[in-house]
Structure formats: C-alpha cells, structure tokens
Amino acid sequence: PYLLRRTKADVSAKLPPPEEKLIYVELTPLQRSVYRALYEKNHALLRRGEKTARGLGALEMALRHCCNHPYLVDTVEESAFQSAGGYDSDAAELDAMVGAAGKTLLLA
C-alpha cells in the first residue's frame, strides 16, 4: 500500500506557526443533567479512590462523551426524542441536535 506523506522539504517555509485558541463554552442544561447523572451513578467508584479500577476509565470516557455531545452517551438521544414528543421534520431534529451541545451552538 502507498501512504501519502509530506516531508519537511514539501512544506512551505513561509507558513506561520500554528496558533491555538481555547474557547471555553458552558454545558447546556441537557449536558449538565447527563453529566450529573453519570457522576452520581458512579459516585461510589470515585469515592473509593482506586486509580486502577476498570470502571474508572469507562466513566472518564462517558463524561468526555457527554462534554462533547450528550447524544454520544447511550440512550440520551432516545430519551430526548421521547420527551420532545417526536420531531415534525428533519429541520426540527437538526435544531434539537445542535441545541443539545454548547460547542455546536457556538459554531452554528
């Protein structure tokens, strides 16, 4: 297989150095409630303080998924759909999806 690769000679020397900007965005109410539910559900695991606990890694990933978008956590999308009483159109579903996460609200 042929891999595409760039070497230093291929990259222009005139490019400015990469710039990173951190923009802090608050969690939406849905994200906050899902985050709190995940945290409270696994509170006993956190209180034990076992750093090698297998569930601790899974909890960390679930909390990270929740911060990225709450629909990444299992069953959240279905429960949001049911609480909304269904969506009338694709546009309404898209609005609900965008409104569920602070990052997507910032980009929209």
Backbone atoms as SQL, in Angstrom:
CREATE TABLE atoms (id INTEGER PRIMARY KEY, chain TEXT, resi INTEGER, resn TEXT, atom TEXT, x REAL, y REAL, z REAL);
INSERT INTO atoms VALUES
  (1, 'A', 1, 'PRO', 'N', 0.823, -1.191, 0.000),
  (2, 'A', 1, 'PRO', 'CA', 0.000, 0.000, 0.000),
  (3, 'A', 1, 'PRO', 'C', 0.867, 1.255, 0.000),
  (4, 'A', 2, 'TYR', 'N', 0.384, 2.256, -0.676),
  (5, 'A', 2, 'TYR', 'CA', 1.099, 3.512, -0.799),
  (6, 'A', 2, 'TYR', 'C', 0.532, 4.502, 0.218),
  (7, 'A', 3, 'LEU', 'N', 1.386, 5.065, 1.040),
  (8, 'A', 3, 'LEU', 'CA', 0.951, 6.030, 2.036),
  (9, 'A', 3, 'LEU', 'C', 1.301, 7.436, 1.574),
  (10, 'A', 4, 'LEU', 'N', 0.360, 8.348, 1.741),
  (11, 'A', 4, 'LEU', 'CA', 0.627, 9.738, 1.431),
  (12, 'A', 4, 'LEU', 'C', 1.371, 10.351, 2.602),
  (13, 'A', 5, 'ARG', 'N', 2.462, 11.009, 2.308),
  (14, 'A', 5, 'ARG', 'CA', 3.288, 11.567, 3.357),
  (15, 'A', 5, 'ARG', 'C', 3.885, 12.883, 2.915),
  (16, 'A', 6, 'ARG', 'N', 4.002, 13.818, 3.808),
  (17, 'A', 6, 'ARG', 'CA', 4.683, 15.067, 3.499),
  (18, 'A', 6, 'ARG', 'C', 6.020, 15.069, 4.219),
  (19, 'A', 7, 'THR', 'N', 7.012, 15.557, 3.541),
  (20, 'A', 7, 'THR', 'CA', 8.309, 15.712, 4.187),
  (21, 'A', 7, 'THR', 'C', 8.525, 17.192, 4.467),
  (22, 'A', 8, 'LYS', 'N', 9.552, 17.523, 5.222),
  (23, 'A', 8, 'LYS', 'CA', 9.826, 18.916, 5.552),
  (24, 'A', 8, 'LYS', 'C', 10.106, 19.739, 4.303),
  (25, 'A', 9, 'ALA', 'N', 10.697, 19.121, 3.303),
  (26, 'A', 9, 'ALA', 'CA', 11.011, 19.838, 2.069),
  (27, 'A', 9, 'ALA', 'C', 9.738, 20.211, 1.304),
  (28, 'A', 10, 'ASP', 'N', 8.653, 19.432, 1.462),
  (29, 'A', 10, 'ASP', 'CA', 7.394, 19.699, 0.773),
  (30, 'A', 10, 'ASP', 'C', 6.606, 20.850, 1.395),
  (31, 'A', 11, 'VAL', 'N', 6.875, 21.164, 2.639),
  (32, 'A', 11, 'VAL', 'CA', 6.109, 22.183, 3.353),
  (33, 'A', 11, 'VAL', 'C', 6.769, 23.539, 3.151),
  (34, 'A', 12, 'SER', 'N', 5.967, 24.521, 2.862),
  (35, 'A', 12, 'SER', 'CA', 6.493, 25.862, 2.628),
  (36, 'A', 12, 'SER', 'C', 7.080, 26.442, 3.912),
  (37, 'A', 13, 'ALA', 'N', 8.204, 27.081, 3.794),
  (38, 'A', 13, 'ALA', 'CA', 8.857, 27.698, 4.951),
  (39, 'A', 13, 'ALA', 'C', 8.169, 28.995, 5.344),
  (40, 'A', 14, 'LYS', 'N', 7.306, 29.505, 4.491),
  (41, 'A', 14, 'LYS', 'CA', 6.635, 30.777, 4.757),
  (42, 'A', 14, 'LYS', 'C', 5.391, 30.627, 5.644),
  (43, 'A', 15, 'LEU', 'N', 5.008, 29.419, 5.936),
  (44, 'A', 15, 'LEU', 'CA', 3.820, 29.214, 6.759),
  (45, 'A', 15, 'LEU', 'C', 4.063, 29.724, 8.172),
  (46, 'A', 16, 'PRO', 'N', 3.098, 30.441, 8.729),
  (47, 'A', 16, 'PRO', 'CA', 3.257, 30.888, 10.117),
  (48, 'A', 16, 'PRO', 'C', 3.115, 29.698, 11.057),
  (49, 'A', 17, 'PRO', 'N', 3.640, 29.792, 12.261),
  (50, 'A', 17, 'PRO', 'CA', 3.487, 28.688, 13.208),
  (51, 'A', 17, 'PRO', 'C', 2.012, 28.500, 13.563),
  (52, 'A', 18, 'PRO', 'N', 1.629, 27.285, 13.864),
  (53, 'A', 18, 'PRO', 'CA', 0.219, 27.047, 14.201),
  (54, 'A', 18, 'PRO', 'C', -0.172, 27.811, 15.464),
  (55, 'A', 19, 'GLU', 'N', -1.415, 28.239, 15.478),
  (56, 'A', 19, 'GLU', 'CA', -1.931, 29.015, 16.602),
  (57, 'A', 19, 'GLU', 'C', -3.090, 28.250, 17.225),
  (58, 'A', 20, 'GLU', 'N', -3.113, 28.201, 18.533),
  (59, 'A', 20, 'GLU', 'CA', -4.187, 27.501, 19.227),
  (60, 'A', 20, 'GLU', 'C', -4.925, 28.500, 20.106),
  (61, 'A', 21, 'LYS', 'N', -6.240, 28.503, 19.994),
  (62, 'A', 21, 'LYS', 'CA', -7.066, 29.381, 20.824),
  (63, 'A', 21, 'LYS', 'C', -8.050, 28.508, 21.591),
  (64, 'A', 22, 'LEU', 'N', -8.066, 28.686, 22.887),
  (65, 'A', 22, 'LEU', 'CA', -9.003, 27.952, 23.726),
  (66, 'A', 22, 'LEU', 'C', -10.225, 28.820, 23.969),
  (67, 'A', 23, 'ILE', 'N', -11.382, 28.268, 23.671),
  (68, 'A', 23, 'ILE', 'CA', -12.640, 28.962, 23.885),
  (69, 'A', 23, 'ILE', 'C', -13.462, 28.100, 24.832),
  (70, 'A', 24, 'TYR', 'N', -13.724, 28.630, 25.998),
  (71, 'A', 24, 'TYR', 'CA', -14.491, 27.883, 26.989),
  (72, 'A', 24, 'TYR', 'C', -15.978, 28.095, 26.742),
  (73, 'A', 25, 'VAL', 'N', -16.706, 26.980, 26.687),
  (74, 'A', 25, 'VAL', 'CA', -18.139, 27.013, 26.425),
  (75, 'A', 25, 'VAL', 'C', -18.841, 26.292, 27.562),
  (76, 'A', 26, 'GLU', 'N', -19.887, 26.902, 28.090),
  (77, 'A', 26, 'GLU', 'CA', -20.637, 26.258, 29.171),
  (78, 'A', 26, 'GLU', 'C', -21.424, 25.066, 28.644),
  (79, 'A', 27, 'LEU', 'N', -21.691, 24.139, 29.547),
  (80, 'A', 27, 'LEU', 'CA', -22.515, 22.989, 29.193),
  (81, 'A', 27, 'LEU', 'C', -23.971, 23.436, 29.076),
  (82, 'A', 28, 'THR', 'N', -24.695, 22.830, 28.164),
  (83, 'A', 28, 'THR', 'CA', -26.124, 23.102, 28.041),
  (84, 'A', 28, 'THR', 'C', -26.846, 22.405, 29.190),
  (85, 'A', 29, 'PRO', 'N', -28.087, 22.762, 29.451),
  (86, 'A', 29, 'PRO', 'CA', -28.821, 22.096, 30.537),
  (87, 'A', 29, 'PRO', 'C', -28.895, 20.570, 30.362),
  (88, 'A', 30, 'LEU', 'N', -29.068, 20.103, 29.135),
  (89, 'A', 30, 'LEU', 'CA', -29.100, 18.660, 28.894),
  (90, 'A', 30, 'LEU', 'C', -27.749, 18.032, 29.218),
  (91, 'A', 31, 'GLN', 'N', -26.667, 18.666, 28.788),
  (92, 'A', 31, 'GLN', 'CA', -25.337, 18.145, 29.087),
  (93, 'A', 31, 'GLN', 'C', -25.101, 18.124, 30.592),
  (94, 'A', 32, 'ARG', 'N', -25.520, 19.185, 31.287),
  (95, 'A', 32, 'ARG', 'CA', -25.332, 19.255, 32.737),
  (96, 'A', 32, 'ARG', 'C', -26.077, 18.126, 33.447),
  (97, 'A', 33, 'SER', 'N', -27.310, 17.869, 33.022),
  (98, 'A', 33, 'SER', 'CA', -28.092, 16.824, 33.694),
  (99, 'A', 33, 'SER', 'C', -27.518, 15.436, 33.411),
  (100, 'A', 34, 'VAL', 'N', -27.066, 15.189, 32.194),
  (101, 'A', 34, 'VAL', 'CA', -26.468, 13.894, 31.861),
  (102, 'A', 34, 'VAL', 'C', -25.151, 13.717, 32.607),
  (103, 'A', 35, 'TYR', 'N', -24.340, 14.773, 32.666),
  (104, 'A', 35, 'TYR', 'CA', -23.055, 14.722, 33.369),
  (105, 'A', 35, 'TYR', 'C', -23.287, 14.414, 34.842),
  (106, 'A', 36, 'ARG', 'N', -24.240, 15.112, 35.458),
  (107, 'A', 36, 'ARG', 'CA', -24.532, 14.881, 36.873),
  (108, 'A', 36, 'ARG', 'C', -25.049, 13.463, 37.104),
  (109, 'A', 37, 'ALA', 'N', -25.893, 12.970, 36.206),
  (110, 'A', 37, 'ALA', 'CA', -26.421, 11.610, 36.357),
  (111, 'A', 37, 'ALA', 'C', -25.302, 10.581, 36.263),
  (112, 'A', 38, 'LEU', 'N', -24.392, 10.757, 35.324),
  (113, 'A', 38, 'LEU', 'CA', -23.259, 9.830, 35.203),
  (114, 'A', 38, 'LEU', 'C', -22.383, 9.895, 36.448),
  (115, 'A', 39, 'TYR', 'N', -22.139, 11.095, 36.925),
  (116, 'A', 39, 'TYR', 'CA', -21.273, 11.279, 38.094),
  (117, 'A', 39, 'TYR', 'C', -21.905, 10.659, 39.339),
  (118, 'A', 40, 'GLU', 'N', -23.192, 10.923, 39.561),
  (119, 'A', 40, 'GLU', 'CA', -23.862, 10.394, 40.753),
  (120, 'A', 40, 'GLU', 'C', -24.019, 8.879, 40.689),
  (121, 'A', 41, 'LYS', 'N', -24.224, 8.358, 39.504),
  (122, 'A', 41, 'LYS', 'CA', -24.366, 6.906, 39.343),
  (123, 'A', 41, 'LYS', 'C', -23.070, 6.189, 39.726),
  (124, 'A', 42, 'ASN', 'N', -21.938, 6.806, 39.462),
  (125, 'A', 42, 'ASN', 'CA', -20.640, 6.192, 39.721),
  (126, 'A', 42, 'ASN', 'C', -19.918, 6.846, 40.900),
  (127, 'A', 43, 'HIS', 'N', -20.668, 7.477, 41.779),
  (128, 'A', 43, 'HIS', 'CA', -20.059, 8.187, 42.900),
  (129, 'A', 43, 'HIS', 'C', -19.291, 7.245, 43.830),
  (130, 'A', 44, 'ALA', 'N', -19.811, 6.057, 44.052),
  (131, 'A', 44, 'ALA', 'CA', -19.134, 5.102, 44.940),
  (132, 'A', 44, 'ALA', 'C', -17.773, 4.704, 44.377),
  (133, 'A', 45, 'LEU', 'N', -17.694, 4.543, 43.086),
  (134, 'A', 45, 'LEU', 'CA', -16.430, 4.194, 42.430),
  (135, 'A', 45, 'LEU', 'C', -15.410, 5.309, 42.619),
  (136, 'A', 46, 'LEU', 'N', -15.862, 6.542, 42.512),
  (137, 'A', 46, 'LEU', 'CA', -14.968, 7.686, 42.673),
  (138, 'A', 46, 'LEU', 'C', -14.520, 7.859, 44.130),
  (139, 'A', 47, 'ARG', 'N', -15.405, 7.577, 45.067),
  (140, 'A', 47, 'ARG', 'CA', -15.062, 7.749, 46.484),
  (141, 'A', 47, 'ARG', 'C', -14.025, 6.744, 46.952),
  (142, 'A', 48, 'ARG', 'N', -14.027, 5.550, 46.351),
  (143, 'A', 48, 'ARG', 'CA', -13.034, 4.543, 46.743),
  (144, 'A', 48, 'ARG', 'C', -11.625, 5.007, 46.414),
  (145, 'A', 49, 'GLY', 'N', -11.494, 5.808, 45.372),
  (146, 'A', 49, 'GLY', 'CA', -10.194, 6.348, 45.015),
  (147, 'A', 49, 'GLY', 'C', -9.261, 5.351, 44.365),
  (148, 'A', 50, 'GLU', 'N', -9.796, 4.268, 43.848),
  (149, 'A', 50, 'GLU', 'CA', -8.957, 3.275, 43.177),
  (150, 'A', 50, 'GLU', 'C', -8.591, 3.788, 41.800),
  (151, 'A', 51, 'LYS', 'N', -7.328, 3.998, 41.586),
  (152, 'A', 51, 'LYS', 'CA', -6.901, 4.532, 40.295),
  (153, 'A', 51, 'LYS', 'C', -6.801, 3.444, 39.238),
  (154, 'A', 52, 'THR', 'N', -6.760, 2.200, 39.662),
  (155, 'A', 52, 'THR', 'CA', -6.646, 1.114, 38.695),
  (156, 'A', 52, 'THR', 'C', -7.997, 0.490, 38.383),
  (157, 'A', 53, 'ALA', 'N', -9.064, 1.060, 38.916),
  (158, 'A', 53, 'ALA', 'CA', -10.390, 0.484, 38.693),
  (159, 'A', 53, 'ALA', 'C', -10.730, 0.516, 37.213),
  (160, 'A', 54, 'ARG', 'N', -11.225, -0.603, 36.728),
  (161, 'A', 54, 'ARG', 'CA', -11.549, -0.705, 35.308),
  (162, 'A', 54, 'ARG', 'C', -12.689, 0.235, 34.921),
  (163, 'A', 55, 'GLY', 'N', -13.628, 0.410, 35.817),
  (164, 'A', 55, 'GLY', 'CA', -14.772, 1.259, 35.527),
  (165, 'A', 55, 'GLY', 'C', -14.441, 2.730, 35.487),
  (166, 'A', 56, 'LEU', 'N', -13.318, 3.097, 36.096),
  (167, 'A', 56, 'LEU', 'CA', -12.941, 4.498, 36.133),
  (168, 'A', 56, 'LEU', 'C', -12.631, 5.027, 34.727),
  (169, 'A', 57, 'GLY', 'N', -11.980, 4.229, 33.920),
  (170, 'A', 57, 'GLY', 'CA', -11.692, 4.625, 32.533),
  (171, 'A', 57, 'GLY', 'C', -12.965, 4.766, 31.719),
  (172, 'A', 58, 'ALA', 'N', -13.902, 3.848, 31.951),
  (173, 'A', 58, 'ALA', 'CA', -15.178, 3.915, 31.234),
  (174, 'A', 58, 'ALA', 'C', -15.960, 5.152, 31.655),
  (175, 'A', 59, 'LEU', 'N', -15.916, 5.479, 32.942),
  (176, 'A', 59, 'LEU', 'CA', -16.597, 6.676, 33.428),
  (177, 'A', 59, 'LEU', 'C', -15.969, 7.925, 32.823),
  (178, 'A', 60, 'GLU', 'N', -14.654, 7.957, 32.771),
  (179, 'A', 60, 'GLU', 'CA', -13.964, 9.105, 32.192),
  (180, 'A', 60, 'GLU', 'C', -14.374, 9.307, 30.729),
  (181, 'A', 61, 'MET', 'N', -14.446, 8.230, 29.976),
  (182, 'A', 61, 'MET', 'CA', -14.842, 8.334, 28.576),
  (183, 'A', 61, 'MET', 'C', -16.302, 8.777, 28.444),
  (184, 'A', 62, 'ALA', 'N', -17.172, 8.265, 29.316),
  (185, 'A', 62, 'ALA', 'CA', -18.583, 8.664, 29.248),
  (186, 'A', 62, 'ALA', 'C', -18.742, 10.149, 29.571),
  (187, 'A', 63, 'LEU', 'N', -17.987, 10.649, 30.563),
  (188, 'A', 63, 'LEU', 'CA', -18.059, 12.074, 30.892),
  (189, 'A', 63, 'LEU', 'C', -17.502, 12.924, 29.751),
  (190, 'A', 64, 'ARG', 'N', -16.450, 12.433, 29.117),
  (191, 'A', 64, 'ARG', 'CA', -15.873, 13.156, 27.979),
  (192, 'A', 64, 'ARG', 'C', -16.860, 13.178, 26.809),
  (193, 'A', 65, 'HIS', 'N', -17.525, 12.045, 26.560),
  (194, 'A', 65, 'HIS', 'CA', -18.538, 12.000, 25.504),
  (195, 'A', 65, 'HIS', 'C', -19.649, 13.002, 25.797),
  (196, 'A', 66, 'CYS', 'N', -20.070, 13.066, 27.048),
  (197, 'A', 66, 'CYS', 'CA', -21.135, 13.982, 27.439),
  (198, 'A', 66, 'CYS', 'C', -20.718, 15.427, 27.189),
  (199, 'A', 67, 'CYS', 'N', -19.466, 15.752, 27.476),
  (200, 'A', 67, 'CYS', 'CA', -18.991, 17.128, 27.254),
  (201, 'A', 67, 'CYS', 'C', -18.900, 17.448, 25.768),
  (202, 'A', 68, 'ASN', 'N', -18.578, 16.462, 24.948),
  (203, 'A', 68, 'ASN', 'CA', -18.525, 16.699, 23.505),
  (204, 'A', 68, 'ASN', 'C', -19.932, 16.848, 22.933),
  (205, 'A', 69, 'HIS', 'N', -20.790, 15.902, 23.206),
  (206, 'A', 69, 'HIS', 'CA', -22.192, 15.986, 22.787),
  (207, 'A', 69, 'HIS', 'C', -22.968, 14.948, 23.585),
  (208, 'A', 70, 'PRO', 'N', -24.063, 15.326, 24.230),
  (209, 'A', 70, 'PRO', 'CA', -24.770, 14.375, 25.093),
  (210, 'A', 70, 'PRO', 'C', -25.364, 13.182, 24.346),
  (211, 'A', 71, 'TYR', 'N', -25.605, 13.325, 23.044),
  (212, 'A', 71, 'TYR', 'CA', -26.167, 12.203, 22.291),
  (213, 'A', 71, 'TYR', 'C', -25.163, 11.068, 22.115),
  (214, 'A', 72, 'LEU', 'N', -23.886, 11.294, 22.433),
  (215, 'A', 72, 'LEU', 'CA', -22.886, 10.235, 22.351),
  (216, 'A', 72, 'LEU', 'C', -23.018, 9.249, 23.503),
  (217, 'A', 73, 'VAL', 'N', -23.711, 9.639, 24.563),
  (218, 'A', 73, 'VAL', 'CA', -23.957, 8.745, 25.695),
  (219, 'A', 73, 'VAL', 'C', -25.169, 7.891, 25.349),
  (220, 'A', 74, 'ASP', 'N', -25.081, 6.599, 25.649),
  (221, 'A', 74, 'ASP', 'CA', -26.161, 5.671, 25.305),
  (222, 'A', 74, 'ASP', 'C', -27.494, 6.124, 25.887),
  (223, 'A', 75, 'THR', 'N', -28.537, 5.971, 25.125),
  (224, 'A', 75, 'THR', 'CA', -29.953, 6.207, 25.444),
  (225, 'A', 75, 'THR', 'C', -30.333, 7.673, 25.642),
  (226, 'A', 76, 'VAL', 'N', -29.413, 8.605, 25.587),
  (227, 'A', 76, 'VAL', 'CA', -29.770, 10.014, 25.782),
  (228, 'A', 76, 'VAL', 'C', -30.574, 10.534, 24.591),
  (229, 'A', 77, 'GLU', 'N', -30.162, 10.163, 23.388),
  (230, 'A', 77, 'GLU', 'CA', -30.868, 10.648, 22.203),
  (231, 'A', 77, 'GLU', 'C', -32.304, 10.132, 22.171),
  (232, 'A', 78, 'GLU', 'N', -32.484, 8.855, 22.518),
  (233, 'A', 78, 'GLU', 'CA', -33.835, 8.290, 22.510),
  (234, 'A', 78, 'GLU', 'C', -34.717, 8.963, 23.550),
  (235, 'A', 79, 'SER', 'N', -34.172, 9.217, 24.747),
  (236, 'A', 79, 'SER', 'CA', -34.979, 9.849, 25.785),
  (237, 'A', 79, 'SER', 'C', -35.289, 11.303, 25.426),
  (238, 'A', 80, 'ALA', 'N', -34.364, 11.998, 24.771),
  (239, 'A', 80, 'ALA', 'CA', -34.630, 13.370, 24.332),
  (240, 'A', 80, 'ALA', 'C', -35.721, 13.377, 23.259),
  (241, 'A', 81, 'PHE', 'N', -35.689, 12.388, 22.378),
  (242, 'A', 81, 'PHE', 'CA', -36.703, 12.272, 21.328),
  (243, 'A', 81, 'PHE', 'C', -38.077, 12.042, 21.949),
  (244, 'A', 82, 'GLN', 'N', -38.133, 11.149, 22.927),
  (245, 'A', 82, 'GLN', 'CA', -39.415, 10.850, 23.569),
  (246, 'A', 82, 'GLN', 'C', -39.934, 12.027, 24.384),
  (247, 'A', 83, 'SER', 'N', -39.034, 12.742, 25.074),
  (248, 'A', 83, 'SER', 'CA', -39.501, 13.877, 25.877),
  (249, 'A', 83, 'SER', 'C', -39.976, 15.025, 24.992),
  (250, 'A', 84, 'ALA', 'N', -39.429, 15.115, 23.770),
  (251, 'A', 84, 'ALA', 'CA', -39.871, 16.162, 22.840),
  (252, 'A', 84, 'ALA', 'C', -41.169, 15.774, 22.144),
  (253, 'A', 85, 'GLY', 'N', -41.588, 14.529, 22.295),
  (254, 'A', 85, 'GLY', 'CA', -42.808, 14.075, 21.643),
  (255, 'A', 85, 'GLY', 'C', -42.619, 13.826, 20.166),
  (256, 'A', 86, 'GLY', 'N', -41.388, 13.564, 19.760),
  (257, 'A', 86, 'GLY', 'CA', -41.082, 13.329, 18.355),
  (258, 'A', 86, 'GLY', 'C', -40.757, 14.634, 17.647),
  (259, 'A', 87, 'TYR', 'N', -40.248, 14.503, 16.459),
  (260, 'A', 87, 'TYR', 'CA', -39.879, 15.675, 15.672),
  (261, 'A', 87, 'TYR', 'C', -40.770, 15.740, 14.442),
  (262, 'A', 88, 'ASP', 'N', -41.225, 16.962, 14.126),
  (263, 'A', 88, 'ASP', 'CA', -42.115, 17.145, 12.980),
  (264, 'A', 88, 'ASP', 'C', -41.379, 17.015, 11.657),
  (265, 'A', 89, 'SER', 'N', -40.124, 17.439, 11.634),
  (266, 'A', 89, 'SER', 'CA', -39.378, 17.433, 10.380),
  (267, 'A', 89, 'SER', 'C', -37.904, 17.193, 10.670),
  (268, 'A', 90, 'ASP', 'N', -37.141, 17.037, 9.588),
  (269, 'A', 90, 'ASP', 'CA', -35.692, 16.871, 9.736),
  (270, 'A', 90, 'ASP', 'C', -35.057, 18.137, 10.297),
  (271, 'A', 91, 'ALA', 'N', -35.612, 19.284, 9.949),
  (272, 'A', 91, 'ALA', 'CA', -35.078, 20.553, 10.446),
  (273, 'A', 91, 'ALA', 'C', -35.246, 20.649, 11.962),
  (274, 'A', 92, 'ALA', 'N', -36.373, 20.183, 12.472),
  (275, 'A', 92, 'ALA', 'CA', -36.601, 20.205, 13.921),
  (276, 'A', 92, 'ALA', 'C', -35.642, 19.264, 14.630),
  (277, 'A', 93, 'GLU', 'N', -35.381, 18.120, 14.014),
  (278, 'A', 93, 'GLU', 'CA', -34.425, 17.171, 14.598),
  (279, 'A', 93, 'GLU', 'C', -33.018, 17.766, 14.597),
  (280, 'A', 94, 'LEU', 'N', -32.649, 18.439, 13.524),
  (281, 'A', 94, 'LEU', 'CA', -31.341, 19.077, 13.444),
  (282, 'A', 94, 'LEU', 'C', -31.209, 20.192, 14.482),
  (283, 'A', 95, 'ASP', 'N', -32.273, 20.981, 14.656),
  (284, 'A', 95, 'ASP', 'CA', -32.247, 22.038, 15.674),
  (285, 'A', 95, 'ASP', 'C', -32.060, 21.457, 17.069),
  (286, 'A', 96, 'ALA', 'N', -32.721, 20.341, 17.342),
  (287, 'A', 96, 'ALA', 'CA', -32.565, 19.697, 18.647),
  (288, 'A', 96, 'ALA', 'C', -31.151, 19.164, 18.828),
  (289, 'A', 97, 'MET', 'N', -30.578, 18.627, 17.767),
  (290, 'A', 97, 'MET', 'CA', -29.224, 18.084, 17.827),
  (291, 'A', 97, 'MET', 'C', -28.198, 19.192, 18.064),
  (292, 'A', 98, 'VAL', 'N', -28.373, 20.304, 17.374),
  (293, 'A', 98, 'VAL', 'CA', -27.446, 21.434, 17.527),
  (294, 'A', 98, 'VAL', 'C', -27.604, 22.061, 18.905),
  (295, 'A', 99, 'GLY', 'N', -28.830, 22.190, 19.363),
  (296, 'A', 99, 'GLY', 'CA', -29.084, 22.824, 20.649),
  (297, 'A', 99, 'GLY', 'C', -28.683, 22.006, 21.843),
  (298, 'A', 100, 'ALA', 'N', -28.360, 20.732, 21.647),
  (299, 'A', 100, 'ALA', 'CA', -28.027, 19.849, 22.759),
  (300, 'A', 100, 'ALA', 'C', -26.610, 20.046, 23.275),
  (301, 'A', 101, 'ALA', 'N', -25.715, 20.635, 22.485),
  (302, 'A', 101, 'ALA', 'CA', -24.317, 20.774, 22.899),
  (303, 'A', 101, 'ALA', 'C', -23.844, 22.210, 22.730),
  (304, 'A', 102, 'GLY', 'N', -23.098, 22.686, 23.704),
  (305, 'A', 102, 'GLY', 'CA', -22.597, 24.056, 23.671),
  (306, 'A', 102, 'GLY', 'C', -21.644, 24.328, 22.525),
  (307, 'A', 103, 'LYS', 'N', -20.841, 23.319, 22.173),
  (308, 'A', 103, 'LYS', 'CA', -19.873, 23.508, 21.076),
  (309, 'A', 103, 'LYS', 'C', -20.589, 23.745, 19.757),
  (310, 'A', 104, 'THR', 'N', -21.612, 22.978, 19.505),
  (311, 'A', 104, 'THR', 'CA', -22.319, 23.128, 18.234),
  (312, 'A', 104, 'THR', 'C', -23.108, 24.434, 18.211),
  (313, 'A', 105, 'LEU', 'N', -23.584, 24.900, 19.387),
  (314, 'A', 105, 'LEU', 'CA', -24.263, 26.195, 19.432),
  (315, 'A', 105, 'LEU', 'C', -23.300, 27.315, 19.075),
  (316, 'A', 106, 'LEU', 'N', -22.051, 27.191, 19.497),
  (317, 'A', 106, 'LEU', 'CA', -21.054, 28.187, 19.197),
  (318, 'A', 106, 'LEU', 'C', -20.765, 28.228, 17.700),
  (319, 'A', 107, 'LEU', 'N', -20.729, 27.079, 17.061),
  (320, 'A', 107, 'LEU', 'CA', -20.394, 27.001, 15.642),
  (321, 'A', 107, 'LEU', 'C', -21.576, 27.311, 14.733),
  (322, 'A', 108, 'ALA', 'N', -22.782, 27.185, 15.253),
  (323, 'A', 108, 'ALA', 'CA', -23.971, 27.377, 14.419),
  (324, 'A', 108, 'ALA', 'C', -24.227, 28.821, 14.086);
